[in-house]
């Protein structure tokens, strides 16, 4: 799934492609914000992202959609 995380005070969003379920992601975000710690995520390429919980502005989840190939309309 594709995830965008808005960081307070930053002009750009953090874009990640994760191999987690929505429930796993939501539980990690909820735990980090309750504890006031770090949200730790590893993307599908193995890169690790650490986001301080107090800096999270929003989390936007987009499901994986297959890429279209060709010139077909619709």
LINCORFEN-V784418 format. One record per helix or strand. SS is the DSSP state (~ for helix, > for strand). FROM is the first residue (numbers start at 1). TO is the last residue. Records with the same first field share a line. If there is no record, write none. Layout:
SS->FROM-TO + FROM-TO
//
This chain:
>->2-7 + 14-17 + 38-42 + 48-52 + 56-62
~->22-35 + 53-55
//
